[in-house]
């Protein structure tokens, strides 16, 4: 058996006033996940815990994201979080505060027989 990509979910999250990259990333992942109910695992005779979920986060400053906090959002399965440069920062008019925008792709894999 081999891991096969089954689903790609996309999300966007923000921290409007706190310049918190982790908060924006967590909100982006929740945006990607909370709009669906995945039934692919049971349809293939697998448990939800059998899923391998790779999360790719894009933010302007990747080192400011707590990967463990992002991974903790996932309700089950094996978790992998990668953070890359992307997203946006928007400075307020006074130059004193940033809005942070994060983008996320959550890719779900399952071990399935080769066809």
C-alpha positions as CSV (number, residue, x, y, z in Angstrom):
1,X,0.0,0.0,0.0
2,X,1.0,3.6,-0.6
3,X,-0.1,7.0,0.6
4,X,-2.4,8.6,-2.0
5,X,-3.7,12.1,-2.0
6,X,-7.4,12.1,-1.5
7,X,-8.5,15.7,-0.6
8,X,-7.1,19.2,-0.7
9,X,-8.8,21.8,1.4
10,X,-7.9,25.5,1.3
11,X,-8.4,28.2,3.9
12,X,-7.5,31.8,4.9
13,X,-7.2,33.2,8.4
14,X,-6.3,36.6,9.9
15,X,-5.2,38.3,13.0
16,X,-6.5,41.8,12.6
17,X,-4.8,43.6,15.4
18,X,-2.4,41.4,17.2
19,X,0.3,40.6,14.6
20,X,0.0,36.9,15.8
21,X,1.1,34.6,13.0
22,X,0.1,31.5,14.8
23,X,-3.4,32.8,15.4
24,X,-3.8,33.6,11.7
25,X,-2.5,30.2,10.7
26,X,-4.8,28.4,13.2
27,X,-7.8,30.4,11.9
28,X,-6.8,29.5,8.3
29,X,-6.7,25.8,9.1
30,X,-10.0,26.0,10.8
31,X,-11.4,27.8,7.8
32,X,-10.2,24.9,5.6
33,X,-11.6,22.2,7.8
34,X,-14.7,23.4,9.4
35,X,-16.7,23.7,6.2
36,X,-16.9,20.0,5.5
37,X,-17.3,16.6,6.9
38,X,-14.9,14.2,5.3
39,X,-16.3,10.7,4.7
40,X,-13.6,9.5,2.4
41,X,-11.9,7.3,5.0
42,X,-15.0,5.3,6.0
43,X,-16.0,5.0,2.3
44,X,-12.6,3.2,1.7
45,X,-13.0,1.0,4.8
46,X,-10.5,3.1,6.8
47,X,-10.9,4.9,10.2
48,X,-10.5,8.7,10.4
49,X,-7.4,8.0,12.5
50,X,-5.8,6.4,9.4
51,X,-5.6,9.7,7.6
52,X,-2.3,11.5,7.2
53,X,-2.8,15.2,7.0
54,X,-0.1,17.5,5.6
55,X,-0.8,21.2,6.3
56,X,1.1,23.8,4.3
57,X,0.9,27.3,5.8
58,X,1.9,30.5,4.0
59,X,2.8,33.6,6.1
60,X,5.2,36.4,5.6
61,X,7.4,35.3,8.5
62,X,7.3,31.5,8.8
63,X,9.5,31.3,11.9
64,X,6.7,33.1,13.9
65,X,4.2,30.2,13.5
66,X,4.0,27.6,16.3
67,X,3.6,24.4,14.3
68,X,2.4,22.4,17.2
69,X,-0.4,24.8,17.8
70,X,-1.5,24.5,14.2
71,X,-1.2,20.7,14.3
72,X,-3.4,20.6,17.4
73,X,-6.3,21.9,15.4
74,X,-6.6,18.6,13.5
75,X,-9.1,16.3,15.1
76,X,-7.4,13.0,14.2
77,X,-4.8,11.3,12.0
78,X,-1.1,11.7,11.6
79,X,-0.2,15.4,11.4
80,X,2.5,17.2,9.5
81,X,2.8,21.0,9.4
82,X,5.1,22.9,7.0
83,X,5.3,26.7,7.0
84,X,6.6,28.7,4.0
85,X,6.8,32.3,3.0
86,X,3.5,33.6,1.7
87,X,0.3,35.4,3.0
88,X,0.2,39.1,3.7
89,X,1.0,41.8,6.2
90,X,-1.0,45.0,6.1
91,X,0.3,47.9,8.3
92,X,-2.3,50.2,9.8
93,X,-2.3,53.9,8.9
94,X,-0.4,54.9,12.0
95,X,2.4,52.4,11.2
96,X,1.9,50.8,14.7
97,X,0.1,47.6,14.0
98,X,0.0,44.8,11.5
99,X,-2.9,42.7,10.2
100,X,-1.5,39.2,9.3
101,X,-3.1,37.0,6.7
102,X,-2.3,33.3,6.5
103,X,-3.1,30.9,3.7
104,X,-3.4,27.1,4.3
105,X,-3.7,24.0,2.2
106,X,-4.6,20.8,4.1
107,X,-3.9,17.7,2.1
108,X,-5.4,14.4,3.3
109,X,-3.7,11.2,2.3
110,X,-4.7,7.6,2.9
111,X,-2.9,4.3,2.5
112,X,-4.7,2.5,-0.3
113,X,-4.1,-0.4,-2.7
114,X,-2.3,0.5,-5.9
115,X,-4.8,0.4,-8.8
